[in-house]
Amino acid sequence: MSDRTRVGVSLTGCRLRLSEIRGLVKRADDLGYPVILVDGDASLLPARPESPIYDSTALLATALTDTRRARVGSIRLPAFWNAVLLARSLSTLQEIGSGRALALFGVGSGRHERRLDLPLRPPGERVDQLDELLDALRPLLAGEKITRRGRYVRFCDVSILPPPSPLPIIVSAAGPRALRVVERHADIWDANVPPVPERLLPLRERLGRKLPTWIWIFARPGADLEGAIADYRRYSPWFRDLPERTLSDALLWGDAERCADRLEGLGQSLGIDMAILDLAGLDEPAARRALEALAPAKATEIP
């Protein structure tokens, strides 16, 4: 694979056992993936009650101790945290990982918060909550003593022990209000859209400042197009409106050489800084094969 293509990977924790996640994280690190995302997001409760749901903080701490080089993150949703406890958690994780932790944020779908004894907020309120959370989080992580009297974030004269090095703040967003949160707070924009120009490029034009861009690419190396589309429809239902004619180019399928060529082509046509391989739904052997088939030519750094 070309040195020009930065490639990270996402492993969905709710479909793998902890021992399997740990083995895959170690393998991805050995193969030179610069970014590994481990998803312990309990807001996406699977239909099968026997599926594992791991705590995102514990999962991230484990992944950091299991790796030597990769930057590691897991999604944080504002409904699950208050700003002070989150800052303290991220500072601790950054120390555990010797400066390799990532702070990745989204607003979530809100579909299951009530089942978790959390208030169910409409999308606009979740965006406002994330905005207030991030407004407090950055100065807290810088060691400042601050006061906030917002609608969702309220505290007086609080500070924490800052992390040994800054954490990049990555915000996953696509809607107009969420993009304004990206403009105000993000170091990196995680574009929450399918990897096609007609979805990504108009959003980039709406951003008020230029930011490094990440985008997730659903990856099924070794599968045919029909199988890749079936898996995509199952594991990425939020993008169900993507037309069938677009999916051949938006997904990674076929042999390793074809996948590598498509990654390179997508990187150039979209102008992205990091392609995150979405391996959602793969069992451990298939995920390991995908990691090995699409591994970077050499270790790369995040932008």
Secondary structure, DSSP 8 states (H G I E B T S, - for coil): --TT--EEEEEEGGGS-HHHHHHHHHHHHHHT-SEEEEE--TTS--SSTTS----HHHHHHHHHHT-SS-EEE-EE-GGG--HHHHHHHHHHHHHHTTS-B-EEE-----SSGGGGT-----HHHHHHHHHHHHHHHHHHHTT--EEEE-SS-EEEEE-----SS---EEEEE-SHHHHHHHHHH-SEEEE-S-S-HHHHHHHHHHSSS---EEEEEEEEET--HHHHHHHHHHH-GGGTTS-HHHHHHHSEEESHHHHHHHHHHHHHHHT-SEEEEE-TT--HHHHHHHHHHT--SS-----
